[in-house]
């Protein structure tokens, strides 16, 4: 999101224009909707809890933020249904720049999303396992798991990590836009050059309890170390390929090439600044300014005001669904069709491709891929079967480690 992508330091930009000239047809779109009706469409990252927490009219009020009606953000129930979503990792994001109250904020974020799930039992179903996700699909509900964004939330405590798991958290992004005491972020000056010994313990404990290791936002060295240490497949819950759009936040080729052996998945994001380098170029001054000033603020209110001030006059170029499809095809080329997924980052950004700007629009992306010749089998792997396999394998690794 601009709220979080604004703290990334960008390098130079290069983009391979792989898009086809002709747009998808109405038949492609109808085909996409049929595929998604059968498939489990599992999105790796949606920031609805933060949108509710920072809502201007009623901050943190789950009742007032009525998901049965149109919302100002990218997510509500009518649009979720139109988009064919079957499962979601809801990001329970907590800012890493804070110096106090990390655990409190994290617990409040978890509480917000759990209350949302409880408020709409005909729509959402809290899920703990891959089988729970499949059962929710059969019941016509959206299987819901929680994902912590930033290892700062555990405050260097494996006990806190285990407690979050018990509250429904099924992945943790090892860093956000700041280093932790045990892992380096892509958006910070390297402090550890990857994982520290305690960071390796965190990864192994996540393996043991069955929590997915998420490498979005981490430095390349942290990615490398996590792949070496982890006994279970990893995920990138909302990332893209650095070779296509050269930003530190994206995944380098050497990591993509190693991902297949790990069994992990890159869930490609829709965020324009991570998929289209022309957008990223425009955002660079904003990102640098936010990165410089965000660490000086003390409260969420100050942080949100800073963001509003430095983005109010930014004019973001238009970009297309084809750029996202290019990213997906590139990851497929290097890592294999078994290593791709979807990680939109809806409600965490404001810059989106035309036709892919809210949760109703997933079929448009799948229509683009159908137009490019993708088979229904491969589309279903992308939609959710790959990440479900990762979850199932993580559950098996957890059971084995607990027996040991």
C-alpha positions in Angstrom: 0.0 0.0 0.0 1.1 3.6 -0.3 0.8 3.6 3.4 3.4 0.9 3.6 5.1 1.0 0.2 5.9 4.6 0.9 8.8 3.7 3.1 10.6 1.7 0.5 13.9 2.9 -1.1 13.8 2.3 -4.8 16.7 1.6 -7.1 16.7 2.0 -10.9 13.7 0.6 -12.8 13.4 -1.7 -15.8 10.3 -3.4 -17.1 9.9 -6.1 -19.8 6.8 -5.3 -21.8 5.4 -8.8 -22.2 1.8 -7.8 -22.7 -0.3 -8.9 -25.7 -1.7 -6.1 -27.8 -5.3 -7.4 -28.0 -7.5 -7.1 -24.9 -9.5 -10.1 -23.5 -12.9 -10.7 -25.0 -16.3 -11.0 -23.2 -16.0 -14.7 -23.8 -12.7 -14.7 -21.9 -14.3 -12.9 -19.0 -17.2 -15.4 -18.9 -14.7 -18.2 -19.0 -12.8 -16.7 -16.1 -16.0 -16.4 -14.0 -16.7 -20.1 -14.6 -13.2 -21.1 -13.6 -13.4 -19.1 -10.4 -16.8 -20.5 -9.5 -15.1 -23.9 -9.5 -11.8 -23.0 -8.1 -10.7 -21.8 -4.6 -9.5 -18.2 -5.2 -7.2 -17.6 -2.2 -5.8 -14.0 -1.8 -2.6 -13.7 0.2 -3.0 -10.2 1.5 -5.9 -7.8 2.3 -5.6 -4.9 4.7 -9.2 -4.5 5.7 -8.5 -4.5 9.4 -6.2 -1.5 9.0 -8.9 0.2 6.8 -11.4 -0.3 9.7 -8.9 0.9 12.3 -8.1 4.1 10.5 -11.6 4.9 9.1 -12.1 8.6 9.4 -15.8 8.4 10.3 -15.7 5.7 13.0 -12.1 4.5 13.7 -12.0 0.8 14.7 -15.8 0.4 14.8 -16.6 -2.9 13.2 -20.3 -2.3 13.3 -20.1 1.2 11.7 -17.9 -0.1 8.9 -20.8 -2.0 7.4 -19.5 -4.6 4.9 -23.0 -5.3 3.6 -23.0 -1.8 2.1 -20.5 -0.1 -0.3 -17.4 1.0 1.6 -14.9 3.7 0.7 -12.1 1.1 0.5 -11.6 -1.8 -1.9 -13.5 -4.4 0.2 -17.1 -5.1 1.0 -19.3 -8.2 0.8 -21.2 -7.4 -2.5 -17.8 -6.9 -4.3 -16.2 -9.9 -2.6 -19.1 -12.0 -4.0 -18.8 -10.4 -7.5 -15.1 -11.2 -7.5 -15.5 -14.9 -6.7 -13.2 -14.8 -3.7 -13.2 -18.1 -1.7 -10.4 -17.6 0.9 -8.4 -14.7 2.3 -5.4 -14.1 4.4 -6.5 -11.0 6.3 -3.4 -8.9 7.1 -3.5 -7.8 10.7 -0.8 -5.2 10.0 1.0 -3.2 12.8 3.4 -0.4 12.0 7.0 -1.3 12.7 8.1 2.3 13.2 6.3 2.4 16.6 8.6 2.1 19.6 5.9 1.1 22.2 2.6 -0.7 22.2 3.5 -3.2 19.5 1.8 -6.2 21.1 -1.2 -4.1 22.1 -1.8 -2.8 18.6 -1.2 -6.3 17.2 -3.9 -7.8 19.6 -6.3 -5.0 18.7 -5.8 -5.7 14.9 -6.4 -9.4 15.5 -9.5 -8.5 17.5 -10.9 -6.3 14.8 -10.7 -9.0 12.1 -12.0 -11.8 14.4 -15.0 -9.6 15.2 -15.6 -8.9 11.5 -15.6 -12.7 10.8 -18.0 -13.3 13.7 -20.3 -10.4 12.6 -21.0 -12.0 9.2 -21.2 -15.8 9.8 -23.0 -16.3 6.6 -20.1 -14.8 4.6 -16.9 -15.5 6.5 -15.6 -18.6 8.3 -12.4 -18.6 10.5 -10.1 -21.2 9.2 -7.2 -23.0 10.9 -6.2 -25.5 8.3 -6.2 -26.1 4.5 -9.2 -28.4 5.0 -11.1 -25.7 6.8 -10.6 -23.5 3.7 -12.0 -26.3 1.4 -14.9 -26.8 3.8 -15.7 -23.1 3.7 -15.8 -23.2 -0.1 -18.3 -26.0 0.0 -20.4 -24.1 2.5 -20.4 -21.0 0.3 -18.3 -18.9 2.8 -15.0 -17.2 2.5 -12.4 -19.1 4.5 -10.5 -16.6 6.6 -7.0 -16.8 8.0 -5.0 -14.0 9.7 -1.5 -12.9 8.7 0.8 -10.8 10.8 2.7 -8.3 8.8 6.0 -7.7 10.5 8.0 -9.8 13.0 8.4 -6.7 15.2 4.9 -7.7 16.6 6.4 -10.7 18.6 8.7 -8.3 20.4 11.5 -11.0 20.3 9.3 -13.5 22.1 8.6 -17.0 20.9 5.8 -17.2 23.5 4.1 -14.3 21.8 4.5 -16.0 18.4 2.8 -19.1 19.8 0.0 -17.0 21.3 -0.7 -15.3 18.0 -0.9 -18.7 16.3 -3.6 -19.7 18.9 -5.6 -16.6 17.9 -5.7 -17.7 14.3 -2.6 -16.3 12.8 -1.3 -18.6 10.0 1.5 -16.6 8.5 4.0 -13.9 9.7 5.9 -11.6 7.5 9.4 -11.7 9.0 9.9 -7.9 8.6 7.9 -5.0 7.4 9.6 -1.7 6.4 12.0 -1.7 9.4 14.6 -4.3 10.5 13.7 -6.4 13.6 16.4 -7.3 16.1 16.7 -10.6 14.2 16.0 -10.0 10.5 16.7 -7.4 7.8 14.0 -5.6 5.8 14.2 -4.7 2.2 13.5 -1.0 3.1 16.1 -0.5 5.8 19.9 -0.4 6.1 21.2 -3.9 6.6 21.9 -4.6 10.3 22.3 -8.4 10.3 22.8 -9.3 6.6 19.9 -11.7 6.8 18.7 -13.7 9.9 20.5 -13.7 13.2 20.7 -17.0 15.2 17.5 -16.0 17.0 15.9 -15.2 13.6 16.6 -18.8 12.6 14.9 -20.0 15.8 11.9 -17.9 14.9 11.7 -19.6 11.5 12.0 -23.1 13.0 9.4 -22.4 15.7 7.1 -21.2 13.0 7.7 -24.5 11.2 7.0 -26.4 14.4 3.7 -24.7 15.2 2.5 -24.7 11.6 2.7 -21.0 10.8 3.8 -20.0 7.3 7.0 -18.0 6.9 6.2 -15.0 4.7 9.2 -13.3 3.0 7.5 -10.3 1.5 9.2 -7.0 2.6 12.4 -8.9 3.7 15.8 -8.2 2.3 17.3 -10.6 -0.3 19.7 -11.9 2.4 16.8 -12.6 4.7 15.0 -14.4 1.9 18.2 -16.5 1.3 18.6 -17.4 5.0 15.0 -18.3 5.4 15.0 -20.6 2.4 18.1 -22.3 3.8 16.6 -22.7 7.3 13.0 -23.4 6.8 11.8 -27.0 6.8 8.4 -26.1 5.3 7.6 -24.2 2.1 7.6 -20.4 2.4 5.3 -17.8 0.9 5.6 -14.3 -0.4 2.2 -13.0 0.5 2.2 -9.9 -1.7 5.3 -9.5 -3.9 6.4 -9.4 -7.5 9.5 -10.1 -9.6 12.4 -7.6 -9.3 13.6 -8.3 -12.9 10.3 -7.0 -14.2 10.1 -4.0 -11.9 13.4 -3.4 -10.2 12.6 -2.4 -6.6 14.2 -3.9 -3.5 10.7 -4.9 -2.3 10.4 -7.5 -5.1 11.9 -10.9 -5.4 15.3 -11.4 -7.2 15.8 -14.0 -9.9 18.2 -16.1 -7.8 15.5 -16.5 -5.1 12.8 -17.3 -7.7 15.0 -20.1 -9.1 15.5 -21.6 -5.6 11.8 -21.4 -4.7 10.7 -24.5 -6.6 13.1 -26.7 -4.5 11.5 -25.2 -1.3 8.0 -25.8 -2.6 7.1 -22.2 -1.9 4.8 -19.7 -3.6 5.1 -16.0 -4.7 1.6 -14.5 -4.4 1.9 -11.7 -7.0 0.6 -8.3 -5.9 -1.6 -5.9 -7.8 0.1 -2.8 -6.4 1.0 -0.5 -9.3 4.3 0.6 -7.8 5.5 -3.0 -7.5 4.4 -4.1 -10.9 4.9 -1.1 -13.2 8.2 0.8 -13.1 6.7 3.9 -14.6 4.5 4.2 -11.5 7.4 3.4 -9.2 9.4 6.3 -10.7 6.7 8.7 -9.9 6.4 7.4 -6.3 10.2 7.5 -5.6 10.3 11.1 -4.2 7.3 10.3 -2.0 8.7 7.1 -0.8 12.1 8.7 0.1 10.4 11.5 2.0 8.1 9.2 3.9 11.0 6.9 4.7 13.0 9.8 6.1 10.2 11.3 8.2 8.1 8.3 9.3 10.6 7.2 12.0 10.2 10.6 13.7 6.4 10.3 14.4 5.1 8.8 17.6 1.5 8.0 17.0 -0.7 6.4 14.3 -2.5 9.8 13.9 0.8 11.6 13.1 1.8 8.8 10.7 -1.5 9.0 8.8 -1.3 12.8 8.6 2.2 12.6 7.3 1.1 10.2 4.6 -1.8 12.4 3.6 0.4 15.4 3.4 3.1 14.0 1.2 0.7 12.1 -1.2 -2.0 14.7 -1.7 -0.5 16.1 -4.9 1.0 13.0 -6.4 -0.3 12.1 -9.9 0.1 8.4 -10.5 0.2 7.2 -14.1 -2.3 4.7 -15.3 -1.2 1.1 -15.6 -2.9 -2.0 -16.8 -3.9 -5.5 -15.8 -1.4 -6.7 -18.4 1.5 -5.6 -16.1 0.2 -7.9 -13.4 -0.2 -10.7 -15.8 3.4 -10.1 -17.0 4.6 -10.5 -13.4 2.7 -13.8 -13.0 4.1 -15.2 -16.2 7.6 -14.2 -15.3 7.4 -15.9 -11.9 6.0 -18.9 -13.6 8.9 -19.0 -16.1 11.6 -18.9 -13.4 9.9 -20.8 -10.5 7.3 -23.0 -12.2 3.5 -22.9 -12.3 3.4 -24.6 -8.9 5.1 -21.5 -7.4 2.6 -18.7 -8.2 -0.4 -17.3 -6.4 -2.4 -14.1 -5.9 -1.7 -11.5 -3.2 -3.6 -8.3 -4.1 -2.8 -6.0 -1.1 -6.3 -4.5 -1.4 -7.1 -1.8 1.2 -3.4 -1.4 1.7 -2.8 0.9 -1.3 -4.3 3.6 -3.5 -2.6 3.0 -6.9 -4.0 0.1 -8.9 -4.1 -1.1 -12.5 -7.2 0.0 -14.5 -9.8 -2.7 -14.1 -8.1 -4.3 -11.1 -8.8 -1.8 -8.3 -11.1 -3.7 -5.9 -12.1 -7.2 -4.8 -14.8 -7.4 -7.5 -12.2 -7.5 -10.3 -10.3 -10.7 -10.0 -12.1 -12.2 -13.0 -10.6 -9.4 -15.2 -7.1 -10.7 -14.4 -8.0 -14.3 -15.1 -9.6 -13.2 -18.4 -6.3 -11.7 -19.3 -4.5 -15.0 -18.6 -7.1 -17.0 -20.5 -6.6 -14.6 -23.4 -2.9 -15.5 -23.2 -3.7 -19.2 -23.5 -3.6 -20.4 -19.9 -5.3 -23.7 -19.2 -8.1 -24.1 -16.6 -5.8 -26.5 -14.6 -3.0 -23.9 -14.4 -5.5 -21.1 -13.5 -6.8 -23.2 -10.6 -3.2 -23.7 -9.4 -2.7 -19.9 -9.5 -6.0 -19.1 -7.9 -5.4 -21.2 -4.7 -4.4 -24.7 -5.1 -0.7 -23.8 -4.8 -1.1 -22.0 -1.5 -3.3 -24.7 -0.2 -0.6 -27.3 -1.0 1.9 -25.1 0.9 -0.5 -25.0 3.9 -1.0 -28.8 3.8 2.8 -29.3 3.6 3.4 -26.9 6.5 0.8 -28.9 8.6 2.7 -32.1 7.8 6.1 -30.6 8.8 4.5 -29.3 12.0 3.2 -32.7 12.9 6.6 -34.3 12.2 8.5 -31.7 14.3 6.1 -32.0 17.2 6.6 -35.8 17.2 10.4 -35.2 17.4 
